[in-house]
């Protein structure tokens, strides 16, 4: 019996040693993350380049992380030091707070809870919002006189809907939208990667999609983003989230965030997205040109 206890203790010790050995070491350089769509890659590159320009050394890019939840886990587990999030997403999807439409209240709640729960600082906004947008083909909008989401209610029983995986499950996503507008689309919504939504809309595989207001493809493909006339969606201001211990270790991150505060408007974000998505330009080059125009 005593031997069994000793063996168990040794096995437990070996297991714990293995866990420690296998844990990723604290990085010796700054790591910036981004989600898995074009705008996030552009914003991640913008933050990374500005940190490098502030003297933070070579920044590692960990882009194309599969959505908000994975970015959040990477941040709190010290796999990345910072990434850009949207306040409405942070409020509802990450912090699990009720929907709130007042921007100042959203900002205050997000900043307070990230600090309290995760020792993460919400930086100053970059200057634009990227809200969810219900997007239709331009010829359908003109032919049917569609301007607002409310206009779709009468058509929904004959229309097919396409959404991203995250939007289908989020508290500020599909279920609440359908309830707010009384939408009842034909069949189950088609869920797919964000990059496929507009292709499916253009190919008439779906009739309406839940996209993003700053997507470059909306203008490039002659699509129309419908007005959220019942103000369902909360504010989605783009803000950097950064670990407090990373800020202490690398104050250049804070310098970069202050330099970028208010520097990007929605039209500029849309243009950068378009350059990467439709013109197939390198995100790094697009960001460098933007920073040069801004005197950064």
Buried (B, 14 or more C-beta within 10 A) or exposed (E): EEEEEEEEEEEEEEEEEEEEEEEEEEBEEBBBBBBBBBBBBBBBBBBBBBBBBBEBEEBBBBBEBEBBBBBBEBBBEBBBBBBBBBBBBBBBBBBEBEBBEEBEEBBEBBBEBBEEEBEBBBBBBBBBBBBBBBBBBBEBBEEEEBEBBBBBBEBBEEBBBBBBEBBBBBEBBBEBBBEBBEBEBEEEBBBBEBEBBBBBBBEEEBBBBBBBBBBBBBBBBEBBBBBBEEEBBBBBBBBBBBBEEBBEBBEBBBBBBEBBBEBBEBEBBBBBBBBBBBEEBEBBEBBBEBBEEEEB
